Amino acid sequence: MIRVVVFLIAVGFAALLAAWFADRPGGVEIVWLGYRISTSVAVLAGSVALLIAVVMFVWSLVRSLLRAPGQVTQSWRARRIVKGERAVVRGLVAVGAGDPRAARRHADEARRIAPDQPLTLLLSAQTAELAGDRAGAEEIYRAMAERDDLKALGLHGLFLEARRRNDIPAARGIAEEAARSTPSLHWAGQAVLEFRCAEGDWRGALEALDRNMANGLIDKTSYRRQRAVLLTAQAEAGADGDRDRAYALAVEAAKFAPDLVPAAALAGRFHAEAGSPRKAARVLDAAWKLSPHPDIAEAYINLRPGDSARERLARAQKLEAQQAGHIEGALALARAAIDAKSFAVARGALEPFLAAPTQRVALLMAELEEAESSDVGRARAWMARAVHAARDPVWTSDGLVSERWMPVSPATGRLDAFEWKVPLEALSGPVIDETTIDPEETEHAILEPPRPAMESPPARAEPAEASSSPAPEPKAPPPRPPDTVIPLVHAPDDPGPEPEEAPPPTAGANGRSRWRDLFG
């Protein structure tokens, strides 16, 4: 509509101009080179306009003829580009659909049309991977890594190929190079961190974590948590060497993540060892309010070496009052009460959990029955209930359970993978002693996903509460027992036949060694 209005206005203006010239004909005379030209002003104006139009037409024609070869070439290139893009798109669709024949056909066409284009190289590499040509894919990725504009993509492809063939040194070197050349690559920063954790290089892992934080690859909350985990691992690794350094690392870890149980327990033990029970109590109190755990309770109850059983019982009562009704507080109180011969207190602490006892509750009740009244019959009845009782929380990660916390999953190499929770499956399969774990196998876990454990006869787990004996009162933190990692498999619906009648337990200190013999 606007164009029509503009056209009508232009026509009207031209008509007015023509009428104006008609009303004022005037005259023009030109004498040039002996020629005399006489005409009206209107004719002269029309002739000039016609001459300008002719000149413009001739110039446009000449320019078009001069530019024709370039336009033809540009049009041909544009058609090739469109054709190449169409081949790349169809090839990527074929790769996504899992059609290697169609993907190869389109990749060949794309290479013929635009061999050096990034998408063509990517399609060629993925087509080779789809066809199982790992060597061809790696060659293409290597060519991409040599180009500045495709280096990050090429290094990522080489890293994935190295992971597929379990080439740990190559994968680690590629990840390091990618992290140096392009610090913003999340996969490279994470891979470098995991490799250094698998090697036990906690200092290097902390440096990698700091770089990831500086480059915006991790949020602040995750950074604080992972830093606390690495500091705790470094403190545990240096506990037998530089005690002062380990002490400082443990305290720093507890500040970064107050709910990290291993950090709080280690910092509490170091504070107590250094003669600062108040600092230890503050750290352990904060951790207990966030994450009640047996390690926190043990460190808190044994704050002062040399305290009597009654004094430890008083601290256990104070700790239990902070999380009234929590099973961990009740178990810690019952343990301290049995050691202090306060059987009524122990029975009262366990009473709310007797309707559906867990294994640790049943074992403590068995110990309590024998210690209080030497009633072997009732003790053995509780032991029988413990066999089929609900399981207690354990350190669990990637289908494995461990007697103690570890900073890295031995199955996948993932940092901060262990969680304190009840396993959903029954414990069975071989018991793996952590002291025999080869660090190189942990590195392989980063590259290779965990394989399901083969089914084997159920292995009975020994709860920590039933097997622990009264710890001596050392000046230094007590040494940890050898740790085990136990794979998880599906729990059978039928718990199995009732256990055979065991011989009466023999006397032992507080009865704990006898229940270990019966249950273990």
C-alpha positions in Angstrom: 0.0 0.0 0.0 2.8 2.4 0.8 4.5 1.7 -2.5 1.3 2.5 -4.4 0.9 5.8 -2.5 4.6 6.7 -3.3 4.1 5.8 -6.9 1.0 8.0 -7.2 2.8 10.9 -5.6 5.7 10.6 -8.0 3.4 10.5 -11.0 1.5 13.5 -9.8 4.8 15.4 -9.2 5.9 14.5 -12.8 2.6 15.7 -14.3 2.8 19.0 -12.4 6.4 19.5 -13.6 5.4 18.8 -17.2 2.4 21.2 -17.0 4.7 23.9 -15.5 7.1 23.5 -18.5 4.2 23.6 -20.9 2.9 26.9 -19.5 6.4 28.4 -19.7 7.8 27.1 -23.1 10.7 29.6 -23.3 13.5 29.0 -25.9 17.0 27.7 -25.9 19.6 28.3 -28.7 22.9 26.5 -28.9 25.7 27.4 -31.3 28.7 25.1 -31.4 31.2 24.3 -34.1 29.1 26.2 -36.7 25.9 24.4 -35.8 22.9 26.2 -34.4 20.3 24.4 -32.4 17.1 26.1 -31.4 14.5 24.4 -29.2 12.3 24.9 -26.2 13.3 24.4 -22.6 11.0 21.4 -22.1 12.6 19.6 -25.1 16.1 20.3 -23.8 15.3 19.0 -20.3 13.7 15.8 -21.8 16.8 15.3 -24.0 19.2 15.7 -21.1 17.2 13.2 -19.0 17.1 10.7 -21.8 20.9 11.1 -22.3 21.5 10.4 -18.6 19.3 7.3 -18.7 21.2 6.0 -21.8 24.6 6.6 -20.2 23.5 4.8 -17.0 22.1 1.9 -18.9 25.4 1.5 -20.9 27.5 1.8 -17.7 25.4 -0.9 -16.0 25.7 -3.2 -19.0 29.5 -2.8 -19.2 29.9 -3.3 -15.4 27.8 -6.5 -15.6 29.9 -7.8 -18.3 33.1 -7.1 -16.4 31.8 -8.7 -13.2 30.2 -11.7 -14.8 33.1 -14.1 -14.4 33.5 -13.3 -10.7 29.7 -13.7 -10.1 29.7 -17.0 -11.9 32.6 -18.2 -9.8 31.0 -17.0 -6.6 27.7 -18.6 -7.5 29.5 -21.9 -8.2 31.3 -21.7 -4.9 28.0 -20.9 -3.0 26.4 -23.9 -4.6 29.3 -26.1 -3.6 29.1 -24.8 0.0 25.4 -25.5 0.2 26.0 -28.9 -1.3 28.8 -29.6 1.2 26.8 -28.4 4.1 23.9 -30.6 3.0 26.3 -33.6 2.8 27.7 -32.8 6.3 24.2 -32.5 7.8 23.0 -35.7 6.2 26.2 -37.5 7.4 25.8 -36.3 11.0 22.2 -37.5 10.9 23.4 -40.9 9.6 26.0 -41.1 12.4 23.4 -40.3 14.9 21.1 -42.9 13.4 23.9 -45.5 13.4 24.0 -46.0 9.7 27.7 -46.4 8.8 27.2 -46.9 5.1 25.2 -43.7 4.6 27.6 -41.8 6.9 30.6 -42.9 4.9 28.9 -41.9 1.6 28.1 -38.5 2.8 31.5 -38.1 4.5 33.2 -38.9 1.2 31.1 -36.3 -0.6 31.8 -33.7 2.0 35.6 -34.4 1.7 35.4 -34.1 -2.1 33.6 -30.7 -1.9 35.2 -29.1 1.2 38.0 -31.3 2.6 39.4 -28.7 5.1 36.2 -27.6 6.7 35.9 -28.2 10.4 32.5 -30.0 10.1 33.9 -32.2 7.4 36.8 -33.3 9.6 34.4 -33.9 12.5 32.1 -36.0 10.3 35.0 -38.0 8.9 36.2 -38.8 12.5 32.8 -39.8 13.7 32.2 -41.9 10.7 35.5 -43.7 11.3 34.5 -44.3 14.9 31.1 -45.6 13.9 32.8 -48.0 11.5 35.2 -49.2 14.2 38.2 -47.6 12.4 39.9 -46.3 15.6 43.3 -45.7 13.8 41.6 -43.6 11.1 39.6 -41.6 13.7 42.8 -40.9 15.7 44.6 -39.8 12.6 41.9 -37.3 11.8 41.8 -36.0 15.4 45.6 -35.6 15.3 45.3 -33.5 12.1 42.7 -31.4 13.9 44.9 -31.0 16.9 47.6 -29.4 14.7 45.3 -26.6 13.6 44.8 -23.6 15.9 41.1 -23.4 15.2 40.5 -27.1 15.8 43.1 -27.9 18.5 40.6 -28.2 21.4 38.3 -30.5 19.4 41.2 -32.6 18.2 42.7 -33.0 21.7 39.3 -34.1 23.0 39.0 -36.7 20.3 42.5 -38.0 21.0 41.7 -38.1 24.8 38.5 -40.2 24.2 40.5 -42.6 21.9 43.1 -43.0 24.6 40.5 -43.7 27.2 38.9 -46.4 24.9 42.2 -48.2 24.6 43.1 -47.7 28.3 46.3 -45.8 27.5 46.7 -43.9 30.7 50.0 -42.0 30.0 48.6 -40.8 26.7 45.3 -39.7 28.1 47.0 -37.9 31.0 49.4 -36.1 28.6 46.6 -35.1 26.3 44.5 -33.8 29.2 47.4 -31.8 30.5 48.1 -30.3 27.1 44.5 -29.4 26.6 44.3 -27.7 30.0 47.4 -25.7 29.2 46.3 -24.6 25.8 42.6 -24.0 26.5 42.1 -23.5 30.3 38.3 -23.1 29.8 37.9 -26.8 28.8 35.9 -28.4 31.6 36.7 -32.0 30.6 40.4 -31.3 30.5 40.4 -29.6 33.9 38.4 -32.4 35.5 40.5 -35.1 33.9 43.7 -33.6 35.2 42.2 -33.4 38.6 41.1 -37.0 38.6 44.5 -38.3 37.2 46.4 -36.5 40.0 44.0 -37.8 42.6 44.4 -41.4 41.3 48.2 -41.0 41.6 47.9 -39.8 45.2 49.4 -36.4 44.1 47.2 -34.4 46.5 49.3 -31.3 46.2 49.1 -31.4 42.4 45.4 -32.1 42.7 44.9 -29.0 44.8 46.7 -26.9 42.2 44.5 -28.3 39.5 41.4 -27.6 41.6 42.5 -24.0 42.1 43.0 -23.6 38.3 39.5 -25.0 37.7 38.1 -22.5 40.1 40.1 -19.6 38.6 38.9 -20.5 35.1 35.2 -20.7 36.2 35.0 -24.5 35.7 33.5 -25.2 39.1 31.2 -23.3 41.4 32.3 -22.0 44.8 30.3 -24.6 46.8 31.8 -27.5 45.0 35.2 -26.0 45.2 35.1 -25.7 49.0 33.8 -29.3 49.3 36.4 -30.7 47.0 39.2 -28.7 48.5 38.3 -30.0 51.9 38.4 -33.6 50.6 41.8 -33.1 49.1 43.1 -31.4 52.2 41.8 -34.3 54.3 43.5 -36.8 52.0 46.7 -34.9 52.2 46.5 -34.7 56.0 45.9 -38.5 56.2 48.8 -39.2 53.9 51.1 -37.0 55.9 49.9 -38.1 59.4 52.9 -40.3 59.9 55.4 -37.7 58.6 55.1 -34.0 59.2 52.5 -34.0 62.0 52.3 -30.2 62.3 51.6 -29.9 58.5 49.0 -32.6 58.7 47.4 -30.9 61.7 47.1 -27.6 59.8 45.7 -29.3 56.8 43.0 -31.1 58.8 42.0 -27.9 60.6 41.7 -26.1 57.2 39.7 -28.9 55.7 37.2 -28.8 58.6 36.8 -25.1 58.1 36.1 -25.5 54.4 33.5 -28.3 54.9 32.3 -28.6 58.5 30.0 -31.5 57.5 32.9 -33.6 56.1 33.1 -36.3 58.7 36.7 -37.5 58.0 38.0 -33.9 58.2 36.2 -33.1 61.4 37.2 -36.4 63.1 40.8 -35.9 62.1 40.9 -32.3 63.1 39.3 -33.2 66.5 41.9 -35.9 67.2 44.7 -33.6 66.3 43.3 -30.9 68.5 43.0 -33.4 71.4 46.5 -34.6 70.8 47.8 -31.1 70.9 46.1 -30.5 74.2 43.3 -28.3 72.9 40.1 -30.3 73.9 37.9 -27.2 73.7 38.9 -26.6 70.0 38.4 -30.3 69.4 34.9 -30.1 71.0 33.9 -27.1 68.9 34.9 -28.8 65.7 33.3 -32.1 66.6 30.1 -30.4 67.9 29.6 -28.6 64.6 30.2 -31.7 62.6 27.9 -33.8 64.8 25.0 -31.3 64.3 25.4 -31.5 60.5 26.3 -35.2 60.1 26.1 -37.5 63.1 28.6 -40.3 62.5 30.4 -43.0 64.6 33.8 -41.5 63.9 32.7 -38.1 65.3 31.2 -39.8 68.4 34.4 -41.8 69.0 36.6 -38.7 68.7 34.4 -36.7 70.9 34.0 -39.3 73.6 37.8 -39.9 73.7 38.7 -36.2 73.8 41.0 -36.5 76.9 43.3 -39.5 77.0 43.3 -41.1 80.4 39.6 -40.2 81.2 37.7 -42.8 83.2 34.8 -44.7 81.7 32.4 -42.6 83.7 33.8 -39.4 82.2 33.5 -40.8 78.7 29.9 -41.7 79.5 29.2 -38.2 80.6 30.5 -36.9 77.2 28.5 -39.5 75.4 25.3 -38.3 77.2 26.1 -34.7 76.3 26.7 -35.7 72.6 23.5 -37.7 72.5 21.5 -34.8 73.8 22.5 -32.6 70.9 20.7 -35.0 68.5 18.1 -36.5 70.7 16.5 -39.6 69.1 19.2 -40.1 66.5 20.4 -43.7 66.3 24.1 -42.8 66.1 23.9 -40.9 69.4 22.0 -43.8 71.0 24.6 -46.3 69.8 27.5 -44.1 71.1 25.8 -43.6 74.4 25.1 -47.4 74.7 28.7 -48.2 73.9 30.0 -45.8 76.5 27.5 -47.0 79.1 28.4 -50.6 78.6 32.1 -49.8 79.1 31.1 -47.8 82.3 28.9 -50.7 83.6 25.9 -48.4 83.4 23.6 -51.1 82.0 20.3 -49.3 82.7 21.6 -46.3 80.7 22.6 -48.5 77.8 19.3 -50.3 77.8 17.4 -47.0 77.9 19.4 -45.6 74.9 18.7 -48.7 72.8 15.1 -49.1 73.8 13.6 -46.9 71.0 15.3 -49.0 68.3 14.5 -52.5 69.6 11.3 -52.9 67.6 13.2 -53.0 64.3 16.9 -53.2 65.3 19.8 -52.8 62.9 22.8 -55.1 63.1 24.7 -52.8 65.4 21.8 -52.4 67.8 21.3 -56.2 67.9 25.0 -56.8 68.6 25.1 -54.2 71.4 22.0 -55.7 72.9 23.7 -59.2 72.8 26.7 -57.7 74.5 24.6 -55.9 77.1 22.6 -59.1 78.0 25.8 -61.0 78.7 27.6 -58.2 80.4 24.7 -57.4 82.7 23.3 -60.8 83.6 25.5 -63.3 81.9 22.4 -64.6 80.1 23.9 -66.5 77.2 20.5 -67.5 75.9 19.3 -64.0 75.4 22.6 -62.9 74.1 22.6 -65.7 71.5 19.0 -64.8 70.5 20.1 -61.2 69.8 23.0 -62.5 67.8 20.6 -64.6 65.7 18.5 -61.4 65.1 21.7 -59.5 64.1 22.3 -62.0 61.3 19.1 -61.0 59.5 18.7 -57.4 60.9 18.6 -54.3 58.7 22.0 -53.1 57.7 23.6 -50.0 59.2 25.0 -47.1 57.1 28.4 -47.7 55.5 30.7 -45.7 53.3 29.3 -46.5 49.8 30.5 -45.5 46.3 29.9 -46.8 42.8 28.6 -50.2 43.9 31.3 -50.7 46.6 31.3 -50.3 50.3 34.4 -49.6 52.4 35.2 -49.9 56.1 36.6 -46.4 56.0 36.2 -43.2 54.0 38.4 -42.7 51.0 38.8 -39.5 49.0 38.6 -41.2 45.6 36.4 -44.0 44.4 38.6 -47.1 43.5 36.0 -48.0 40.9 35.8 -44.8 38.8 38.4 -42.5 40.2 35.7 -40.0 41.1 36.6 -37.4 43.8 34.4 -37.3 46.9 32.4 -40.3 45.7 31.9 -42.0 49.1 28.6 -41.4 50.9 27.6 -42.6 54.4 24.3 -44.4 53.7 22.6 -47.8 54.0 23.6 -50.0 51.0 20.6 -51.1 48.9 22.1 -54.5 48.2 23.6 -57.3 50.2 27.3 -57.6 50.9 28.9 -60.4 49.0 31.9 -61.3 46.9 35.6 -61.2 47.7 36.9 -58.8 50.3 39.5 -56.5 48.9 42.1 -55.2 51.3 42.8 -51.5 50.6 46.5 -52.0 51.4 46.8 -54.3 48.4 45.2 -51.8 45.9 47.6 -50.8 43.2 47.6 -47.1 42.5 47.9 -47.9 38.8 44.6 -49.9 39.0 43.0 -46.8 40.4 44.3 -44.8 37.4 42.7 -47.4 35.1 39.4 -46.8 36.9 39.3 -43.2 35.5 39.5 -44.6 32.0 37.4 -47.7 32.3 33.9 -47.8 33.9 33.4 -50.3 36.7 32.4 -53.8 35.7 29.7 -55.7 37.6 31.1 -58.0 40.2 30.6 -61.8 39.6 28.1 -63.3 41.9 29.7 -65.3 44.7 28.5 -66.8 48.1 27.4 -64.2 50.5 30.1 -62.9 52.8 29.0 -61.9 56.3 30.0 -58.4 57.3 31.3 -57.6 60.7 29.8 -54.4 62.2 32.4 -52.0 63.5 30.6 -51.6 66.9 30.6 -55.3 67.6 34.2 -55.9 66.7 35.8 -52.9 68.3 37.5 -53.3 71.6 38.0 -50.5 74.2 40.7 -48.4 72.7 43.7 -47.7 74.9 44.2 -44.1 75.8 47.0 -43.0 73.5 48.6 -39.6 73.3 48.4 -39.8 69.5 45.4 -40.6 67.3 44.9 -44.4 67.3 46.0 -46.2 64.1 43.2 -47.3 61.7 42.6 -51.0 61.0 43.2 -52.3 57.5 40.3 -51.2 55.3 38.2 -53.4 53.0 36.3 -52.6 49.9 33.4 -55.0 49.2 31.4 -55.1 46.0 27.6 -55.0 46.1 25.3 -57.5 44.4 21.5 -58.0 44.5 20.3 -59.1 47.9 18.2 -62.4 47.8 14.7 -62.3 49.1 15.2 -65.4 51.2 17.7 -64.6 54.0 18.7 -68.3 54.1 18.6 -71.0 56.7 18.9 -70.1 60.4 22.6 -70.2 61.6 23.7 -73.4 63.2 23.9 -73.4 67.0 27.2 -72.0 68.0 29.2 -73.1 71.1 28.8 -70.9 74.2 31.0 -67.8 74.1 34.1 -67.7 76.2 34.9 -65.0 78.6 36.7 -61.9 77.3 37.1 -58.2 77.9 33.6 -56.7 77.9 32.4 -59.7 75.9 33.2 -58.0 72.5 35.8 -60.5 71.4 33.3 -63.4 72.0 30.7 -61.8 69.8 33.2 -61.2 67.2 34.0 -64.9 67.2 30.3 -65.8 67.0 29.4 -63.3 64.3 32.6 -63.1 62.3 
